[in-house]
Amino acid sequence: MPNMLPLMIYIEKNMKNLSALPVINLMLVGLWGAGCSAQTSDEAFLRTNQKTENVSKESEVEMSEHSVKIIVPLSSEFGSIAEREAISALGRQVDTVLQSTQAGEYDGDEYGDGGATLYLYGQDADKVYAAIKQVLAGANLPKGSYAQLRYGAPNDPTVKSTKVSLGKP
């Protein structure tokens, strides 16, 4: 039986660090695969943990990018099935456009409190918004929908922010 202690310690220390999940999965595969005993050693564990810390620091740098949030009001706390399907389709379209233009990246969506929010990031909020503007115009968004463009780090109180109305008048 492989030594599970390093893995258990690693998981306990990184439960809140979602960037560690791929590393945990690789360690599990290594533990249960044949001939992978090197991954169970303390030395391999420490090397893997150090790489994860570096990834986390890179993620913090990425978070200082500009952002665009698309906020869409829903008919109920989490919206109807049709509304959620429409938001998911919009997210896929936005993701495709951002990948093809390389203007930014789509980071997913969130539902609750009667609204849906799509999260987009890039080096320039104006370029991100310009890339997806036509997709949003064709989405038939409800009244009250808007884009929130943020031009800097999320924790900077002096950062400029702009609100752009999107929905029906």
N, C-alpha and C positions, 0 to 999 in steps of 0.2 A: 504494500500500500504506500503511495507517495506521501511525503511529508506535507500535510495540509496547513500546518501552522502559519507559514509565511503568507499563504493565500488568505487565510482567515484574518490575519492582522491587516493585510492590505485592504481587504474589503471593508473592514471596520473603520479604518482611517479615511477611506474614500467614498463612503456611502453617499455623501452629499455632493461629490464631485462627479458629475455626469460624464465628463470627458474621460474618466477612468474606465467606463464600461467596456470599450473595445479591448482594453488591456486585460481586464478581468476575464472576458470571454476567451482571449488568446491563452491566458494562463490555464483556464479550465480545460481547453482543448489539449494543451501540452501535458497537463496532469493525467488525463485519461488516455492519451495517445501512447502508442508503444515507442519505447526508446527515447523519451523526452525527459529523462531524469534531470538534465541540466537546468530545466526551468523550475525545478522544485528546490534548487539550492538557494541559500541565503544571498549569495552573490548575484545570481540572476534576478532574484526578487528586488534587490536594492537597485540594480541597473534599470529594471522596468519601472520602479517607483520614481526614480530620478527623471526618466523620460516623460512620465505623466506630469510631473511638476512643471517641466518645460512647456508641455502642451498647454497647461493651464495658464501659464504666463502669456503665451501667444494669444490665447483666447481673450485675456484681459485687454490686450492691445487692440484686438479686433473690435471689442465692445466700444472703443473710443471713436469708431467710425460714425458718420452721419446715419440717421435713420429716417425711414418713412413708415408711419403706421397708417393703415387703412381701417377706419372705424365704421362699422355698418350696424345700424339699429336692427333689432330682431323683434318678432311679434310676441315672444315670451322670453323667459330667462335664458334659455339655450336655443331658442328658435325652433321652427318646424323642421321636419325632415327635408322638405323642399328647400328651405332657406339654407340649411347646413350643406346640402348637396350643391347649391348654387355657389356658396362661399368656397367650398372645396374646389369646384371647377374654376372659379376665379383665381384661387391660389395656384392651381396648376398652370393656368395661362400666364400669370404674372411670373412664375418661376421659369417658364419656357422663354419668355421675352428677356428676362434678366440674364439668363444663361447665354442666350444668343447675342445679346448686345454687350455683355460683360460690364454692364452698368452697376451691378450690385448683386445681392443674393437674397432670396426669399427664405425666411427662417421659420415659417409656419404660421399657424393661426391659434386663436384662443377664443373660447365661448364662455359667456356668463354675464350676469347682471343685465340681461336684455340686449346684449350686443356681441358682435364678433369683431376681432382685431386681427389683421394680417400684419406681420412684422417683416420689414425689408431693411437691409443694411447695405451701405456702400461708402465709397470715399467722398461722394458728392451727392447730397440729398436731391438737389435740382436735377442731376443727371438720372438718378433712380426714378424720380417722378416723371420726367420727360419720357423715359423709356416705356413706362407702363400707362401713360396718360390715355392712349387710344384704347387699350384693353378696358380701362375703367369706364371710359365714355360709352363703350358698347355693352357694359354689364347691367344696365338698367337698375342701378342701385336705388334703394328707397330714400325718401326724404330724410334728412338728418345725417346722411353719410358724409364723411369728410376724410381728408388726408392730413396728417400732422407731420410736417417736415421738421426735423431737428438737425441743426448744423453744428454738431460737436458731441462731446462726451455726455452721457446721461446724468452724471453726478456733478456737472458744471452748472451752477445756478445762473451764470452770465451768458449761457449759450442762446443763440437766436433760434426761434421756433416760429413756424408759419402754419396756419390752418387754411386748407383749401376745400371749399364745399364741393361735393361730388353728386349728391342725390338729386332727385326731382325737386324743382322749386316749390 
